[in-house]
Amino acid sequence: MLGSNLSFKDHIIYTAENCSKLIFALARSAKLNWELGCATLKTIYTGAILPLLLYGAPIWVSAIKKASYKQQIIRVQRLINIRIAKDYRTVSNEALCMITGLTPIDIKIEEFASLFQITKGRTKEELPFGLDTRIKHWPHLAFSISLLKERNYEDNDLEIFTDGSKTKQGVGAGVAIYRRGTHTRSLKYRFHDKCTNNQAEQMAILKSLLHVTKEHSPNKTVTIYTDSQTTLNSLTN
């Protein structure tokens, strides 16, 4: 839907109003505030509201660079976020997204549009974001991993050094793999510019673990090194 000046303002306003009406209608008919659980509300959002917000996003994604247009879309997500989190209306949408686990809608729109362009072969660029990775059949940390504060000089099958950083040039992570003291492989990854330094550090560790599970047989001793105290604290908590 194009406006008289060939902008997507009318489309964004129309979509935001329809989604808001849907949320308010559900609130009235199902007493959405308290009777439905978080999982049910997320299902309603991902199955009914999110597809409406993403409709045609690869075409009008550039329009959300304008603050007023982006705010229209964020306002819709905020409505459902408040109901999922059962929180106060004074809480920011960024904080609500952290509580509910939903991706901020402006990032989701950019991700959806980028993925569309790549899957349709209209660009040769790599994905600028990390896709959700489901981890299966991993033993619990308490049974298989010990955390060390100093370098372990024992005879390990593998030593993996990880690091992540965020600079003006972007966000990325690197992994260096050593087999019995010999450097055998290096891995590097680039993430979305909105990722944090801590996320880059943690993704480096995750990518290391994925590499170990795919490339190496079980029952081997592996030591992974990180300089992220925040991540170590999270693992010990």
Secondary structure, DSSP 8 states (H G I E B T S, - for coil): ---TTS-SHHHHHHHHHHHHHHHHHHHHHHTTTTSS-HHHHHHHIIIIIHHHHHTTHHHHGGGGGSHHHHHHHHHHHHHHHHHHHT--TTS-HHHHHHHHT---HHHHHHHHHHHHHHHTTS-----SS-------S---HHHH----SS---S--SEEEEEEEEEETTEEEEEEEEEETTEEEEEEEEEE-TT--HHHHHHHHHHHHHHHHHHHS-SS--EEEE---HHHHHHHH-
